[in-house]
Amino acid sequence: MSPIPGDTRPVPTASRSRAPSRTAPSAPSPSPSPSPPALPGLRRHAPTIVLCVAGAGLGLVVGLAFKDETAGAWRAPGGVAIFLGSVTGLAGTYLAMLMVLLASRLPFVESALGFDGLLRWHRRLGPWPITLLSLHAAVLVLGYAEAARTGALHEIGTLVSGFPYVLAAFAGLGLMLMAGFASVRAVRRRLRRETWWVVHLYLYLALALSFAHAVVLGPDFVGHPVTRIVWSAAWAATAGSVLVWRFGVPLARTLRHRLVVYEVRTETPEVCSIILKGRHLDRLALEGGQFVEWRFLARGLWWQAHPYTVSGLPQRDYLRITVRRLGDHSRAVTRLRRGTRVAFEGPYGVFTAEHRRRQRVALVAAGVGVTSIRPLLEDLPAGTDPAVVVRATSAGALPLRDEIAALVESAGGVLHELYGSRRKHVIDGRRLRQLVPDISERDVYVSGPEDFVAAVSAAARRLGVPDAALHHEAYAL
């Protein structure tokens, strides 16, 4: 890479060595470094803590439905259906709030679960609130119809016309169903990312529309001021988290660093780097391997944010992201004009050296996934002896190849480059052990397409790498 204007650090020189020698004269011997400190107990057990707190909250919510129920109420016409409607409504609403909290990027939760973990839990939770709230609506309509001895369609008309906020609640449920349909894998693959993102924004509107009818009409809220206050506070805290961490903090950072596009550079026929210029970027708390949600304030792009990994540690006034031309947004980004203003949100991700559990590391990446391991190599302390495996269709299709080779060589590591088709270079357990014989004694970082990350992570586990020493970043919708 040619020097970024203003860079006072040496730029890695190109290296054509396929496997830099650990004893090569040009590679300085790594200075002794103590073993990485164990993660603090709170951070180490953070995922378990998060799940236990969430589970306890769900138990309390369901317990609310039983608190004031009596056998007589259950025996009344429609009593069982109304009770089940209350339970499913409370549980569905609680899980919907959890999904919003996952999307709000609370620092503790994001640090505990990582971006991949947030994505997995978001996908796992997604069907439940929609299913439970759909059951809530259907079962309550049937229960009230039985109690009033009328038909279901007549009861829907009565609820919508005779009770406040019910029409808004039905509209909110419709928006949730629309978002749920868009999240079905077969549908999501056919949608542009921009369309999928806009559809999911309606979830916030859906929750807002549904809130009022719950606290005004819900049997667990009417006549229970404490319950109403607690739930109102929970809703306010959830909304506040979104406003603070998704809007307030990003706005403050954007105004502080004042980023603009400085230059667009071609790395490979399919990959470009965007050089951004700003202020005090060396003070940005960004670690190698993290990504940022970028919003380019240009026509057609300003309304949407996309995640791109920072492909080099920030300098005082410059930083770089590297983008593969995959969709409409990434293609448009590579045509940005110099001076285009940039807003950003982040940094995010735990694909970092700080979360390392062992002294030595192995880094495995495919395609544009190398943009994550390039700054991670720059951020690793001395003595980590990196073993790096990269896969691409050809040397010309591998972005930042020379920089990665130079960084590996300067760290006294070894670089394995696999060029050709995916079928030719399947990185399974046998291949991993062949390339990195001591892989079970290293922290392993895996980056690339979702299927690649899943396959390599599974192979590493079979070779004895524990989950605590396995870090991954998947490039997926």
Buried (B, 14 or more C-beta within 10 A) or exposed (E): BEEBEEBEEEEBEEBEBEBBEBEEEEBEEBEEEEEBEEBEEEBBEBBEBBEEEBEEBBEEBBEBBEEEBEEEEEEEBBBBBBBBBBBBBBBBBBBBBBBBBBBBBBEEBBBBBBBBBBBEBBEEBBEBBBBBBBBBBBBBBBBBBBBEEEEEEEBBEBBEEEBEBBBBBBBBBEBBBBBBEBBEEEEBEEBEBBEBBBBBEBBBEBBEBBBBBBBBBBBBBEEBEEBBEBBEEBBEEBBEBBEBBBEEBBEEBBEEBEBBBBBBBEBBEBBBBBBBBBEEBEEBEBBBBBBBBBBBBBEEBEEBBBBBBBBBBBBBBBBBBBBBBEBBBBEBBBEBEEEBBBBBBBBBBBBBBEBBBBBBBBBBBBBBBBBBBBBBBBBBBEBBBBBBBBBBBEEEBBBBBBBBBBBBBBBBBBBBBBBEEBEEBBBEBEBBBEBBEEBBBBBBBBBBBBEBBEBBBEBBBEBEBEEEBBBBBBBEB
